Amino acid sequence: MKASAPVMGLVLLSGILLAACVDLYKVEIETDKSYLIVEGTVNNLPDRQVVSIFRTKTDAVFKSSEFTSTIVAQKGGSEPVAEARVVVIENGQTRYDLTETEPGYYEMPASFLGRVGSTYQLSIETAAGQKYLSSIETISPVPPIARIYDRYNAKGIFDRSTSVGQIATNDFYVDFQDPADQRNFYRWTSITYEIQKICATCRGGRYYVTTNDGECRTDSDLSVNNFFDYECKSLCWDIFYGSSLDIFSDVYTNGKLQKDKLVAQIPVYQSNPALVVVRQMSLSPDAYRYYKLVQDQSVNTGSLADTPPAPIRGNISNTSDEAELVLGYFSASEVAENRYWLERRNTVNAQPNGLFASKNGRDPNFELPSSLRSVIPLADCLPSNSRTPNSPSGWRF
């Protein structure tokens, strides 16, 4: 099973208190309205930079969980906004046209690098002619990560995306020196690359290689509940995006050395080594205020005295209808990145090549050679937002 896309169906972010991780109350929002959801960040890294655009269905239900720490439209609750014209405007002059790589996902040109001190604004025109514009975001500097390390956490987190429920984690901590000459706002994100051995699953059918991509074809001799799994033709990595929101303000600690800041909890799906990309990002004051509002809503929801949760307006508006509530946030950040090789030598009970079983709740069921066909095809590793056949920078062979 592939990792969840970082922003697909993303409605609200919630997260962690300023200096520590806390158990969050579960948040549930029901609505009869449809909302446009826009999420994306431009930064200074020579990496894929993506803006996602989705629209919720009118009957969507938004829920959070102890694991995701995120309020999301439940599966099937949102649809991609395709064929939009998406542009990022730099310093009010230079325009960068984004390319739709998957329905609802728009990618910046490969040559783009954000610059500290420059301003960025997002412009969207949907296929239906609706126009949206974000507020202007300025990239502020961020200090480097001075030290990073991980600790095995046997208790871990409750992972609703697997059959095991509670799952151990490798917890990541950073040290950094906060600058004394400026106000700083921070956010941390993580991306994990896990080796995947299974690239296709066919239910009630078999996998065939065509001239383009492979495909599953229904076989009337097989039960609709029969699963056949097919090994990858080449090396393949599943991509997992950290879904908690970690933010921090130096309002009480300006200029001090920050030590042992918990910034990520990476589930132990298998004993194989993994590549964990930890990013320390600058936030604008407006972006921090937005994320803090969402964080407070998530943490505080749970008692009769609390205000019922509701979608929070981001920084994007309909240019001809300011009353329309648009969800999500377009931000601009400088990023200090650390690519950490996670050996997983201290894990317990994790299995080699166990990613498929962890995510699907069963071992792979391989189609065996038979009179129907003596050679079983291998499956393509199809690139997507959650899978890649390309070796990530920093991977060790």
N, C-alpha and C positions, 0 to 999 in steps of 0.2 A: 504494500500500500504506500502511496506517495505521501509526502509530508503535506500538511495543509499549507496553502498559499499564504504568504505573509500578510496579505491585506484583502483577500477575497472575502466579500461579505462583511468586511470590517465596519462596524458602526460606531463603537465607542471603545476607547482604550481605558483600562484601569490598571492599578498596579501596586507598587510597593511604597511604603512610607519613606520619608526622605533619607533615613539612615539605616533602615533595616527592613527585612522581609517580614510580613505579617500574614496571618491567615485572614482571607477575605470572606465577607458575607457573600452568599450567592445572590446575584441580582437577576431579576427577570422583568422584561418590559414587553407589554403587548400593545400593539397599535393597529389602527385601521388606515393609516396613511402610508404613502409610498415616499421614500426619501432617496435622493441622490447621495452616494457615498464616494468621496474622493480622498485618496491617501497617497502621499508621495513625499520624498525628500531628495533635494539635489545636494551634492556634496563635492568634495575636492578629490575623490578617489577615482582612479582609472578603472572603474568597475561598472557593471550594469546598474543603471539608475532608472527606476520604473515608477510610473504613476498609474494607479489602478482607479477605474471608474466603474461603479456598479449602481444599480437601483434596486431598492427593496421592493418586495411585493406588498400589497396592501394588507395581507394577512400574516405578515412576518412576525415571528416571536424572537426577541433578543434575550439571550441568556449568558450568564457568566458561570465559571466553574472554579473550583479551588486550584485546578491545574492551569487552565488557560489564563486566569486573571484578566480575562478579556470579555467584553460584552459583544457578542457577534450575532448576526442573523443566522438562525439555524439552517441546516442544509436544505437547499431548495428555496430559501427565503429571499434570495437576491439573484439578479440577473446581470450579466455584463452589459455595459453600454458600449456597443461596437460602432466602428466607422465614424468616430468623432474626430474632429480636428483639434489636436492638442499642441499647444505652443508654450514654451517657457521663455520669458522675456528677461534679458540680463541688462541691468542698469538702464532700463527704460528704452533701450535701443536695439540691441542684438537679439534676434529671434531664433530659437531652436525648435524645429519641428520634430515632434516625437512620432515614432513608428509603432503601429499596433502589431505586437508580436504574438499575442493570444487574445481572444475576445475579452475586452475590458482592461487589458494591460498595454500600456504605452511606454516605449523605451526611448531614453535620451540618445542622441548621436554618440557613437563610441568615442569620438574625439573630445567630448565635453568634459571639462574640469571646472568645478566651482571655485571661486576665489574669495578669500577673506576680504571683507569690506565691500564686496559687490552685492547688489540687490537683485532679487529674483521674484518674478510674478508668474502665476500659472493662468493661462487662458484656455478655455474649452468651448468648442461649438459642437453640439451634438448633431447627428444626422437629421434630426427634426428641426434644427435651426435655433435651439435654445442656446444662449450664451452665458457663460459663467466666468468669473474673474476672482482670483484670490487677492488677499492683501499682499503688500510688498514685504518680503522677508530679506533680512540682511545677514550674511554669514559672519559670525563672530568667531574669534580664535578659541581653540581648546588646547589645554596642556597635554603633553604626552603621558602615556601610561608608564609609570616608573617601575612597577613590578606587577606581575600577574602569576597566580598559582591556583591550583585546584585541590579540593578535598573531597574524598568519597563520603557520601551521605547515605547510609543504609536506609534511613526512614524516607528520604526523598520527598516526592510529591505524589498527589493523586492524579493519575493520568487517565482521563476519560477516553482518550484516543486508542487505548489498547485494551486487551482482555484481562490484563493483570491488575488493573486498578492502581494500587500503591506501587510505585516503582522507584528504585534507588536512583540517585543522581550524582553527577560530579558537579560540585558547587564551585563557582569561579569567583575569585576575589581580586581586587586591584588596589594598588597604592598610586596616588598622584599628588603633585604639588599644585595647590590652588594659587593662582596669581593674586598678589596683594593689590595691584594697581587697577583692578576692574571688578565689576560685578559679574559673576559667572553662573550660568545655568547649564545643567548637564542632563544628558540622557544616555543610557547604555542599551545596546542591542547585541544580539548574538545570532550567528549563522553556523549550523553544524553540518558537515559533510560526512555521511555514513556510507560505507561501501554496501551496495545492494547486489545480490546474486540472482534475484528473480525479476524479470522484466515484463512478463505478461501473465495474465490469468484469464482463462476462458471458462465461462459458466455454461454448461450444456452444449459445449462445442469444442473445437480444436483450433490450434493456432496455425496459420498458413502465411508464408512469406510471399508477398506480391511484388510487383515492380517498384512500388514506392515503399510504404510502411507495411509491416505485418498486420494481420487482422484475425479476429476470431470468427469462425464460421460455425453456424448451428449444425449440430449432428443429431438427427432424429433418433439414432440408436442410443444416445446418452440421456440420462436424466437431466432435467433442468437444474437439479441441485448438485450435479457433478461438477467438480472443479478440477481443471488441469492447469498446472503452473509450469512456466517455461523459463529456463535459465537464460541469462543475458549472453548475447553474442560477443560483447566487448565489455571492458571495464565500465562500471556504472555507479554513480553516486546519487543517493537521495539527499535532498536538501531540506533541513529543518530550520525554521525561523523561530527564535525565541519570542514567546507571546506575552510575557509579562512586561509591564511598563515600569522601568527604573528611572526615576528622575531625582535631581538633587539641586539645591540652591545653596550658595555659600553665604547667605545673609548672616548667619551666626558663626561662620568659620572662615571668613575671608582671609586669604593668605596663609592658611595653615596646611600642613601636610596631612592628607587624608589617607588613612591606612585601613586595610582589611575591609574594603567596601564590597559587599556581596552584590554581584551584577548579573549573574546567570546561574541557572540550574539546568544541567543538561541530562536528560533521561538516559539511563544505561539500558539501551535496547539490545546490545550485544557486547561481547568481550573484545571485538575487533577495535584496533585504534581508530580514532576519528580526528578530523581537523575541525577545531572550533575557532571561529573568527569572532573576536570580541571587539566591539566598536564603542569608543568613548566619544560622544558627540556634543557639540555646543548647541544650545537652544537660544532663540531670541526670547526676550521677556514675554512677548505675547504668546509664543508657543508654549513656554513653561506654564503660564497662567492657564492656558487651555488644558494641558495635560494634568495640571494640579486639580482643576475643577472635576475632571473625569475621575481622577484618583480618589478625591474626597467623596464623590458620590458612591463609588464602589465600596470604599472602606466603611462609610457611615450607614449604608443601607442595611437594615436588619432589625430595627426596633420600631415600635408604634410611633415614637416621637420623630422618626426620620421622615423627610419628604420623599414621596414615592419617586423612584428613578425615572428619568426622562431623557430622550436624546439631547445632546448638547451641541449647540451651533459651533461650527468651526470657523475658518477664515475665508470661506469661499461663498460667493453670493451670485444669484441670478441677476444679470445686469438690467433686466427689464421687470423683475419682480423681487424686490428686496425682502418681501414677506416669506418667500420660500425658504424653508429650513434645509440647508445643505449640511450633511454630516462629514466628519473627517477633517484633516488638516494638511495643508501644503506647507512644508518647512524647508529651510536651507541651513546646512550645518557644515562646519569643519569637523573632520573625523580623524581621531588618532586610533589606529587599528593595530591589533596584535593577532597574529595567526599562530595558534597554540596547538602543538601536536599532543593529543591526549592519548597516552599509552594504555590507560585502563588496566594497569598492572595490579591495582588494589581493589578491583571489583569482586563481588561475591555472587555466585549463582548465574551470572551472565554466560550465554553460550556463544561459541564462535559462529559467525554468520547467522546470528539469531534475529536479525532485523525483521525478516518476513514474518516469522512466528510471533514476535512481540506485537507487531502491528495488526496481524490478522487472526490471532488466537488459534492458530493451527500450523502444523508443519506443512511444507510444500508437498503437493501431490503431483508427481511428474507423470506425464504420459509415457508409457513404455512402448518400445518397438513392437509392431504387430503385423498381421497379414495385411492390414489396411495400409500401413506404411512402415518401412523398416528403418527409416531415418527420421528422427524427431528434430524439427527445426529449432534453432536458437532464436531468441527474441531480440529485437532492436531495443536499445536504450534510447527512448525518444526524449529529446531535450524539451524541458518545460520549466516553469517557475519553481518546480519542486524536484527536478531530476536533471542530471547532466551526464553526457558521455565524455566530457572534457575534464581532464585532470585539474582539480582546483589548485591554484597557486599555494605552495606550501605543503602539498601532499608528499608523503615519504613512501617510496616503494621499497 
